Amino acid sequence: MSQLILTSLKISGTPCIVAALRENNRVLELRLGASEEKKLLGNIYVGQVETLAANIQAAFVQITPGQRAYFPLNETSQLIYAAGQREGNPLRPGDEILVQVSREAMRGKLPALTANLSFTGKFLVLTTGNRKIGYSSRLSAEEKACLEKWMQEEKDRPDRGYGYVVRTNAGQATKDEFFHEMSWLKRQYEKNVLHGRNRTCFSLLCEPEPFYISAVRDANSRDLTEIVTDLPEIQTRVSDYLQETSPEETEKIRFYSDSLLPLYKLYRLETALETVSREKVWLNSGGFLVIQQTEAFVSIDVNSGKYTGKKKQEETWRKINLEAAREIAWQLRLRNLSGIILIDFINMENPDHRDELFHVLQKYLREDPVKSKVVDITPLQIVEMTRKKVRRPVLEEIRRISSESSIN
């Protein structure tokens, strides 16, 4: 059973909204953003091709007057042109096309665009570029078989101009919930794609929901017991969203109104943010982790620290490593670390202990909804793994907010 906490606090003097997923009195995930912040990511525009750069196989597209973005030419087969534009011809300057921002501007790079427009729900993602129906690899064989039956009518439709990705959460959906969301996604597609083609150039067709709504959407509905907030405007926004998408879940919203104890204090969210900011993490055994994020990868070093166990050394290292495996899986999720991750566990001579550690780490990582893969243990006994990137790491968000606060 878990709770989703939606509240506000200040980071370097900047008012921020924080979404924290808690389970067993521990924060599992953090998402945050400045209260007044507007983002491009996920926005859908009627853009206009400015220039083509054949040498880098890209086009530069204006999404608003003066706002340029990068569009890869290998996506031209997926293009949706604005009404009146000739389809089937090579892309050329002046063409008006529907595009979605797939990456924010960062490190001097322009925002990136995609022609594969997507609309995300709790159970399904509707996509315009890929018209196939795909299924999450985390679904069990029984869940996938049931969902394939539900999707058969859509699969057989000859006029379907879009595809679907069936998400992991769909495995726990009722048939009514599943088809209710499918209808909602189709309405979004018709409103923003079919009708959006007739809008004027530079029109903003669709903005993604705020990140705290995404947190509500992504939370596993069966295990989520309540959504707690002390912000009236967020209570209204979440209630409206659930009423439209999952009416049966509106009863989970609870408004917190104790003015003497702020919500972020009650659930110690400041402590969770401090944890994310520290490189050194102590283990109950007395050992500790050192977590460092570089440009190329994330490095995690496991140390014996203050451990004072009296058993044999090999058993000592085994105990610390197993505790570290559980802590590492939690830290990756809390900090939202992704990409290549290298873990330097304490060396163990016993191959059975190494195999045990490998499988225990995999077990804890499976509890994380973000896909990860443990690749191997190198001859130097460093574990190589990857974790899918879905958002900026929390520490990057904190630094970005603090930096913008100092500039302002």
C-alpha positions in Angstrom: 0.0 0.0 0.0 1.3 3.4 -0.9 0.6 7.2 -0.7 1.2 10.0 -3.2 2.0 13.3 -1.5 1.5 16.5 -3.5 2.7 19.6 -1.7 4.9 22.6 -2.0 8.2 23.7 -0.4 11.0 26.1 -1.3 14.3 25.1 -2.9 16.9 27.9 -2.8 14.1 30.3 -2.2 12.1 29.1 -5.2 8.6 27.8 -4.5 8.3 24.3 -5.9 5.7 21.6 -6.2 6.8 18.2 -5.0 5.3 14.8 -5.8 6.5 12.0 -3.5 5.5 8.4 -3.6 5.7 6.7 -0.2 5.5 3.1 0.8 6.1 1.5 4.2 6.9 5.0 5.6 9.7 5.5 3.1 9.8 7.8 0.1 10.3 5.7 -3.1 10.1 8.4 -5.8 10.5 12.2 -6.0 9.4 14.5 -8.7 9.6 18.3 -8.5 9.3 21.5 -10.5 9.1 25.2 -9.9 5.5 26.3 -9.3 5.4 28.8 -12.3 7.6 26.8 -14.6 6.5 26.1 -18.2 8.2 23.3 -20.2 8.3 22.5 -23.9 8.7 18.8 -23.4 5.7 16.9 -24.8 4.1 19.9 -26.4 2.6 19.4 -29.9 2.8 22.2 -32.4 2.0 23.0 -36.0 5.6 23.8 -36.9 7.1 25.2 -40.1 10.2 23.9 -41.8 12.9 26.6 -41.9 15.9 24.9 -43.5 17.1 21.4 -44.4 20.6 20.3 -43.4 21.4 17.2 -45.5 24.9 16.9 -44.1 23.5 16.1 -40.6 20.3 14.5 -41.9 18.1 17.0 -40.1 15.7 19.9 -40.6 15.3 23.0 -38.5 11.7 23.7 -37.7 10.2 26.8 -36.1 7.6 25.8 -33.5 6.8 29.4 -32.5 8.1 32.6 -34.2 11.9 32.6 -33.6 11.9 29.3 -31.6 13.9 26.8 -33.7 14.1 23.0 -33.0 15.9 20.1 -34.4 14.0 17.4 -36.4 15.7 14.2 -37.7 15.0 13.5 -41.4 14.8 9.7 -40.7 11.3 10.4 -39.4 9.8 11.9 -42.6 7.9 8.7 -43.3 5.8 9.4 -40.2 5.0 13.0 -40.9 1.5 14.5 -40.5 1.2 17.6 -42.7 -1.1 20.5 -41.9 -4.2 20.7 -44.0 -3.6 21.8 -47.6 0.0 20.6 -47.6 1.0 18.0 -50.2 1.8 14.7 -48.7 4.1 12.1 -50.2 6.6 14.8 -51.6 10.1 15.4 -50.1 10.1 17.7 -47.1 11.0 21.3 -48.1 11.3 24.7 -46.4 7.9 26.3 -45.8 6.1 23.0 -45.2 3.8 23.0 -42.1 4.0 19.7 -40.1 2.7 18.4 -36.7 5.6 17.8 -34.3 6.1 17.0 -30.7 9.0 18.1 -28.5 10.9 15.0 -27.5 13.8 16.7 -25.7 14.2 20.0 -24.0 17.0 22.4 -25.0 20.1 21.4 -23.0 23.8 22.1 -22.9 23.6 24.5 -25.9 21.5 22.1 -28.0 18.2 23.0 -29.5 15.0 21.3 -28.5 14.5 18.0 -30.4 11.3 17.1 -32.2 9.6 13.9 -33.3 6.9 13.2 -35.8 5.7 10.2 -33.8 3.1 12.0 -31.7 2.1 10.2 -28.5 -0.7 10.5 -26.0 -0.1 8.7 -22.7 -2.6 7.1 -20.3 -2.2 4.9 -17.3 -2.8 1.7 -19.3 -2.0 2.7 -22.9 0.1 5.0 -25.0 -1.4 6.0 -28.3 1.2 6.7 -31.0 0.8 8.1 -34.5 4.2 7.1 -36.0 4.3 3.4 -35.1 0.9 1.9 -35.9 1.7 -1.5 -34.4 0.4 -2.8 -31.0 3.1 -3.5 -28.6 3.0 -4.9 -25.0 5.2 -4.1 -22.0 7.7 -6.9 -21.3 6.8 -6.7 -17.6 3.3 -8.2 -18.3 2.9 -11.8 -17.3 2.0 -14.3 -20.0 -1.6 -14.6 -18.6 -2.0 -10.8 -18.5 -0.7 -10.4 -22.1 -3.0 -13.1 -23.4 -6.0 -11.4 -21.8 -5.0 -8.0 -23.1 -4.4 -9.3 -26.6 -8.1 -10.5 -26.7 -9.2 -7.0 -25.6 -7.1 -5.4 -28.3 -8.2 -7.8 -31.1 -10.9 -5.5 -32.5 -8.4 -2.6 -32.6 -5.8 -4.8 -34.3 -8.3 -5.8 -37.0 -9.4 -2.2 -37.9 -8.1 -1.4 -41.4 -8.5 2.3 -41.0 -6.6 2.7 -37.8 -4.2 5.6 -38.2 -2.3 5.0 -34.9 -0.8 2.3 -32.8 -0.7 1.4 -29.1 1.8 0.5 -26.4 0.0 -1.5 -23.7 1.7 -0.5 -20.4 2.5 -2.7 -17.4 -0.4 -1.1 -15.3 -2.9 -2.6 -17.9 -2.3 -6.0 -16.3 -4.3 -4.8 -13.3 -7.0 -2.9 -15.2 -10.6 -4.0 -15.4 -12.1 -4.3 -18.9 -14.3 -1.2 -18.2 -11.3 0.9 -17.0 -9.2 -0.2 -20.0 -11.7 0.7 -22.7 -12.7 3.9 -20.9 -9.1 5.1 -21.2 -8.9 3.9 -24.8 -11.9 6.0 -25.7 -10.3 9.0 -23.9 -7.0 8.6 -25.8 -8.9 8.4 -29.1 -10.7 11.7 -28.3 -7.3 13.3 -27.6 -6.0 12.0 -31.0 -9.0 13.3 -32.9 -8.9 16.7 -31.2 -5.2 17.3 -31.5 -4.3 15.4 -34.7 -7.3 15.2 -37.0 -8.7 18.6 -36.1 -5.3 20.1 -35.2 -4.2 19.8 -38.8 -6.6 22.7 -39.6 -5.0 25.1 -37.1 -2.8 28.0 -38.1 1.0 27.7 -38.3 2.8 27.8 -34.9 -0.4 26.8 -33.0 0.2 24.9 -29.8 -2.1 22.0 -30.2 -1.5 20.1 -26.9 0.4 20.6 -23.7 1.2 17.5 -21.5 -0.3 17.4 -18.1 1.8 18.9 -15.2 4.3 16.5 -13.8 2.2 15.9 -10.6 -0.6 14.7 -12.8 1.9 12.3 -14.5 2.8 11.1 -11.0 -0.9 10.4 -10.3 -1.2 8.6 -13.7 1.9 6.5 -13.2 1.1 5.4 -9.7 -0.1 1.8 -9.5 -3.9 2.2 -8.9 -4.3 -1.0 -7.0 -1.6 -0.4 -4.4 -2.2 3.4 -4.1 -4.3 4.0 -1.0 -4.6 7.8 -1.1 -3.4 11.0 -2.7 -2.8 13.6 -0.1 -2.4 17.4 -0.9 -2.6 20.6 1.0 -2.9 22.8 -2.2 -6.5 23.5 -3.2 -5.7 24.2 -6.9 -3.9 20.8 -7.1 -6.7 19.0 -5.4 -9.1 20.5 -8.0 -6.8 19.6 -10.9 -6.2 16.0 -9.8 -9.9 15.6 -9.0 -10.9 16.8 -12.5 -8.3 14.5 -14.1 -9.4 11.4 -12.2 -13.1 12.2 -12.9 -12.3 12.2 -16.6 -10.0 9.2 -16.7 -10.7 7.0 -13.6 -13.8 8.2 -11.8 -13.6 5.3 -9.3 -10.3 6.7 -7.9 -11.5 10.2 -7.0 -12.3 8.9 -3.5 -8.6 8.4 -2.9 -8.0 12.2 -2.8 -7.6 13.6 0.8 -7.1 17.3 1.6 -4.7 18.0 4.4 -5.4 21.2 6.3 -3.3 21.3 9.5 -1.7 24.7 9.5 0.6 23.9 12.5 2.4 21.1 10.7 3.1 21.6 7.0 2.6 18.5 4.9 6.2 18.4 3.7 7.3 18.4 7.4 4.8 15.6 8.3 6.2 13.3 5.7 9.9 14.5 6.0 10.2 15.4 2.4 13.1 17.7 3.2 15.0 14.7 4.5 14.4 12.8 1.3 15.7 15.8 -0.7 18.8 15.9 1.5 19.4 12.2 0.9 19.3 12.7 -2.8 22.0 15.5 -2.5 24.5 13.4 -0.5 27.1 11.2 -2.2 27.6 9.1 0.9 24.9 6.8 2.1 25.3 4.8 5.4 24.0 1.2 5.7 22.6 -0.2 8.8 25.5 -2.7 9.1 28.0 0.2 9.3 29.0 -0.1 5.7 28.3 2.7 3.2 27.8 3.6 -0.4 29.4 6.4 -2.4 27.2 7.4 -5.3 28.7 9.7 -8.0 27.0 10.8 -11.2 29.3 11.7 -14.1 28.6 12.7 -17.7 29.2 9.1 -19.0 27.8 6.9 -16.2 26.8 6.5 -12.6 29.4 5.1 -10.2 28.4 3.3 -7.0 31.2 2.1 -4.6 30.3 -0.3 -1.7 32.5 0.1 1.4 32.8 -2.0 4.6 32.9 1.2 6.7 32.2 0.7 10.4 31.1 -2.9 10.2 32.1 -4.8 13.3 30.7 -8.3 12.7 32.6 -11.1 14.3 32.0 -13.7 11.7 34.4 -14.8 9.0 35.5 -12.1 6.6 33.8 -13.7 3.5 30.5 -13.8 5.4 31.0 -10.2 6.5 31.4 -9.0 2.9 28.4 -11.1 1.9 26.2 -9.4 4.5 27.2 -5.9 3.5 26.9 -6.6 -0.2 23.4 -8.0 0.2 22.3 -5.0 2.3 23.9 -2.7 -0.3 22.0 -4.4 -3.2 18.7 -3.5 -1.6 19.8 0.1 -0.8 21.2 0.6 -4.3 17.9 -0.4 -5.9 16.0 2.1 -3.7 18.6 4.9 -4.3 18.4 4.5 -8.0 14.6 4.9 -7.9 14.6 7.7 -5.4 17.3 9.7 -7.3 16.0 8.7 -10.7 19.4 7.7 -11.9 19.6 6.2 -15.4 21.9 5.2 -18.2 25.0 3.1 -17.6 25.5 2.3 -13.9 28.7 0.6 -12.5 28.6 -0.9 -9.0 31.8 -1.8 -7.3 30.7 -4.3 -4.6 33.2 -5.7 -2.0 35.1 -8.6 -3.6 33.9 -12.1 -2.6 35.9 -15.2 -3.4 32.9 -17.6 -3.1 31.2 -17.9 -6.6 28.0 -19.0 -4.9 27.9 -15.7 -3.0 28.6 -13.7 -6.2 25.7 -15.5 -7.9 23.4 -14.9 -4.9 24.3 -11.2 -5.0 23.6 -11.0 -8.7 20.1 -12.5 -8.3 19.3 -10.5 -5.2 20.1 -7.3 -6.9 17.8 -8.3 -9.8 15.0 -9.1 -7.4 15.1 -5.7 -5.9 15.3 -3.9 -9.2 12.2 -5.7 -10.4 10.2 -3.7 -7.8 11.1 -0.6 -9.7 8.5 0.3 -12.5 11.3 1.8 -14.6 13.0 -0.9 -16.7 16.5 -1.8 -15.7 18.9 -4.6 -16.8 21.8 -6.1 -14.9 24.3 -7.0 -17.7 27.2 -8.8 -16.0 29.8 -9.0 -13.3 33.2 -8.1 -14.8 36.4 -10.0 -13.9 37.1 -7.1 -11.5 33.8 -7.9 -9.9 32.1 -4.7 -11.0 28.4 -5.0 -11.8 27.4 -3.4 -15.0 23.7 -2.4 -15.4 21.5 0.0 -17.2 18.3 1.9 -16.2 15.9 3.5 -18.7 15.9 7.3 -18.7 12.4 8.7 -18.2 13.1 12.1 -16.6 16.0 14.2 -15.4 17.7 12.9 -12.2 16.3 14.6 -9.1 19.6 16.1 -8.2 19.8 17.7 -11.7 16.4 19.2 -11.2 17.4 20.6 -7.8 20.6 22.1 -9.2 18.7 23.6 -12.2 16.1 25.2 -9.9 18.8 26.5 -7.6 20.8 27.9 -10.6 17.8 29.6 -12.1 17.0 31.0 -8.7 20.5 32.6 -8.3 20.2 34.1 -11.8 16.9 35.7 -11.0 
